[in-house]
Amino acid sequence: MRRQSPPDPQDRTETGLALFSMTRKPGRPPAQSDLLGAPPGHETVAADRKTKARRTARAARPRSEGVKKPEPPLQADLFTSPLPPRPRPPRTRFDAEELRLSVVPASGFSAQAAPDSWLYLVTDTEDASHLLANGLPLRKIYPPLLTERGGVAHWLMKMTEDPPGLFATTPVVLRLRRAMVAGWLEPDPDHSAEFSAPCYLLSGSRQEQD
């Protein structure tokens, strides 16, 4: 009888692998595949998951984190700002040029003369020269007296009736623009009754209203 030789271990291993490959279901990786590494395509799936998670976190982040806050404005240089206007001091005088102050002949005035665009005052030669050079003062104490054209005749008559020596020279009649002093006039009822014409005091009533 012929003695059989024992089977070769290598043949036994190859036969077992062939039988295992025939019995496992197609498409399923071997049970021991995790020991040898992740199956093909597993790295791509993991990378996709990380990308989706990163996008979700970015979308949930508040928008204010990525917006740059505006810087606070710089403080304005106080030396470059325009200075506020200075308060105007109270007016105390009218210039002769702005009033168009001038001398008119003393003759030709009548008590029935109608008012015009001028106001008049009667004074002596020395005071007339001073007013023509310096203008009319604007004051509450002893303000200049002005009258309408119809009051000049009564004013001249009163001067001639005064005691001798009060007006040693011929009276001088001055006139000025009414519109320039209209807001600074105060009615003078006493002289208005005496001259039978409206009279005014250049006392600065507009300053008190302002």
C-alpha positions as semicolon CSV with decimal commas, in nm:
position;residue;x (nm);y (nm);z (nm)
1;M;0,000;0,000;0,000
2;R;0,130;0,339;-0,102
3;R;0,176;0,591;0,177
4;Q;0,028;0,933;0,113
5;S;0,234;1,240;0,186
6;P;0,085;1,506;0,423
7;P;-0,077;1,808;0,256
8;D;0,136;2,112;0,197
9;P;0,043;2,405;0,435
10;Q;0,072;2,655;0,151
11;D;-0,180;2,463;-0,058
12;R;-0,415;2,456;0,236
13;T;-0,396;2,837;0,276
14;E;-0,460;2,907;-0,091
15;T;-0,758;2,670;-0,090
16;G;-0,907;2,844;0,214
17;L;-0,875;3,190;0,060
18;A;-1,040;3,071;-0,258
19;L;-1,335;2,928;-0,069
20;F;-1,369;3,251;0,141
21;S;-1,372;3,471;-0,165
22;M;-1,646;3,256;-0,322
23;T;-1,870;3,267;-0,015
24;R;-1,854;3,644;0,081
25;K;-2,115;3,874;-0,063
26;P;-2,013;4,103;-0,344
27;G;-1,967;4,477;-0,263
28;R;-1,898;4,426;0,109
29;P;-1,540;4,477;0,231
30;P;-1,377;4,201;0,427
31;A;-1,441;4,191;0,799
32;Q;-1,072;4,252;0,872
33;S;-1,042;4,550;0,638
34;D;-1,030;4,806;0,923
35;L;-0,706;4,654;1,036
36;L;-0,540;4,721;0,704
37;G;-0,676;5,078;0,664
38;A;-0,989;5,263;0,551
39;P;-1,149;5,142;0,232
40;P;-1,101;5,344;-0,085
41;G;-1,315;5,661;-0,094
42;H;-1,341;5,695;0,287
43;E;-1,091;5,986;0,293
44;T;-1,302;6,186;0,043
45;V;-1,620;6,142;0,251
46;A;-1,443;6,263;0,566
47;A;-1,303;6,569;0,386
48;D;-1,651;6,655;0,256
49;R;-1,792;6,635;0,608
50;K;-1,524;6,871;0,741
51;T;-1,591;7,120;0,459
52;K;-1,967;7,118;0,530
53;A;-1,906;7,168;0,903
54;R;-1,673;7,461;0,831
55;R;-1,931;7,624;0,603
56;T;-2,206;7,578;0,863
57;A;-1,994;7,743;1,133
58;R;-1,910;8,031;0,902
59;A;-2,277;8,089;0,818
60;A;-2,376;8,085;1,185
61;R;-2,110;8,341;1,275
62;P;-2,260;8,693;1,336
63;R;-2,199;8,930;1,048
64;S;-2,079;9,198;1,285
65;E;-1,760;8,999;1,347
66;G;-1,646;9,052;0,990
67;V;-1,758;9,415;0,963
68;K;-1,497;9,674;1,051
69;K;-1,628;9,926;1,301
70;P;-1,589;10,290;1,194
71;E;-1,330;10,483;1,383
72;P;-1,455;10,768;1,603
73;P;-1,427;11,110;1,435
74;L;-1,134;11,322;1,530
75;Q;-1,201;11,618;1,755
76;A;-1,227;11,940;1,560
77;D;-0,942;12,183;1,601
78;L;-1,081;12,470;1,803
79;F;-0,823;12,709;1,659
80;T;-0,945;12,652;1,302
81;S;-1,314;12,709;1,379
82;P;-1,452;13,053;1,294
83;L;-1,495;13,282;1,589
84;P;-1,849;13,381;1,686
85;P;-1,947;13,733;1,588
86;R;-1,875;13,991;1,850
87;P;-2,172;14,173;1,998
88;R;-2,218;14,515;1,848
89;P;-2,176;14,796;2,097
90;P;-2,470;15,033;2,146
91;R;-2,480;15,310;1,893
92;T;-2,406;15,655;2,029
93;R;-2,374;15,874;1,717
94;F;-2,485;15,920;1,357
95;D;-2,229;16,037;1,104
96;A;-2,309;16,353;0,912
97;E;-2,250;16,173;0,581
98;E;-2,500;15,893;0,645
99;L;-2,761;16,146;0,758
100;R;-2,685;16,375;0,462
101;L;-2,673;16,653;0,715
102;S;-2,665;16,991;0,541
103;V;-2,745;17,361;0,586
104;V;-3,056;17,507;0,424
105;P;-3,157;17,876;0,400
106;A;-3,364;17,994;0,694
107;S;-3,602;18,184;0,466
108;G;-3,889;18,018;0,286
109;F;-4,031;17,820;0,576
110;S;-4,396;17,860;0,665
111;A;-4,613;17,718;0,939
112;Q;-4,838;17,557;0,678
113;A;-4,556;17,362;0,509
114;A;-4,634;16,993;0,459
115;P;-4,400;16,725;0,596
116;D;-4,137;16,590;0,355
117;S;-3,859;16,329;0,363
118;W;-3,641;16,547;0,585
119;L;-3,632;16,647;0,952
120;Y;-3,497;16,983;1,069
121;L;-3,323;17,142;1,363
122;V;-3,237;17,505;1,438
123;T;-2,918;17,603;1,621
124;D;-2,643;17,864;1,625
125;T;-2,340;17,885;1,399
126;E;-2,088;17,725;1,636
127;D;-2,309;17,426;1,719
128;A;-2,397;17,381;1,351
129;S;-2,028;17,361;1,258
130;H;-1,971;17,098;1,528
131;L;-2,266;16,886;1,412
132;L;-2,157;16,904;1,048
133;A;-1,810;16,779;1,146
134;N;-1,902;16,512;1,401
135;G;-2,263;16,415;1,330
136;L;-2,556;16,397;1,571
137;P;-2,526;16,232;1,914
138;L;-2,769;15,956;2,014
139;R;-2,844;15,988;2,385
140;K;-3,119;15,985;2,644
141;I;-2,997;16,292;2,834
142;Y;-3,040;16,617;2,642
143;P;-3,110;16,447;2,307
144;P;-3,119;16,657;1,988
145;L;-3,458;16,807;1,904
146;L;-3,595;16,758;1,551
147;T;-3,911;16,887;1,387
148;E;-4,111;16,862;1,065
149;R;-4,081;17,130;0,796
150;G;-4,389;17,310;0,928
151;G;-4,228;17,352;1,272
152;V;-3,917;17,540;1,147
153;A;-4,100;17,874;1,120
154;H;-4,224;17,853;1,479
155;W;-3,878;17,747;1,598
156;L;-3,716;18,048;1,428
157;M;-3,978;18,281;1,574
158;K;-3,919;18,147;1,925
159;M;-3,545;18,208;1,890
160;T;-3,598;18,574;1,801
161;E;-3,827;18,618;2,099
162;D;-3,571;18,484;2,345
163;P;-3,378;18,730;2,565
164;P;-3,109;18,927;2,378
165;G;-2,768;18,767;2,370
166;L;-2,893;18,407;2,371
167;F;-2,848;18,387;1,992
168;A;-2,598;18,659;1,906
169;T;-2,554;18,517;1,556
170;T;-2,801;18,432;1,287
171;P;-2,975;18,096;1,349
172;V;-2,874;17,809;1,123
173;V;-3,122;17,554;0,991
174;L;-2,994;17,200;0,937
175;R;-3,178;16,912;0,773
176;L;-3,123;16,537;0,770
177;R;-3,280;16,227;0,614
178;R;-3,587;16,115;0,808
179;A;-3,548;15,747;0,710
180;M;-3,202;15,724;0,869
181;V;-3,326;15,808;1,219
182;A;-3,689;15,691;1,205
183;G;-3,629;15,400;1,444
184;W;-3,451;15,612;1,707
185;L;-3,706;15,890;1,745
186;E;-3,916;15,958;2,052
187;P;-4,221;16,188;2,018
188;D;-4,193;16,518;2,206
189;P;-4,548;16,633;2,285
190;D;-4,440;16,960;2,457
191;H;-4,253;17,104;2,159
192;S;-4,511;16,962;1,920
193;A;-4,777;17,173;2,092
194;E;-4,548;17,478;2,102
195;F;-4,442;17,462;1,734
196;S;-4,779;17,342;1,606
197;A;-4,597;17,060;1,424
198;P;-4,473;16,712;1,518
199;C;-4,142;16,725;1,707
200;Y;-3,910;16,438;1,806
201;L;-3,615;16,362;2,036
202;L;-3,322;16,163;1,897
203;S;-3,299;15,949;2,212
204;G;-3,242;15,599;2,074
205;S;-3,576;15,425;2,136
206;R;-3,482;15,139;1,898
207;Q;-3,190;15,039;2,122
208;E;-3,430;14,985;2,412
209;Q;-3,652;14,761;2,194
210;D;-3,354;14,544;2,087
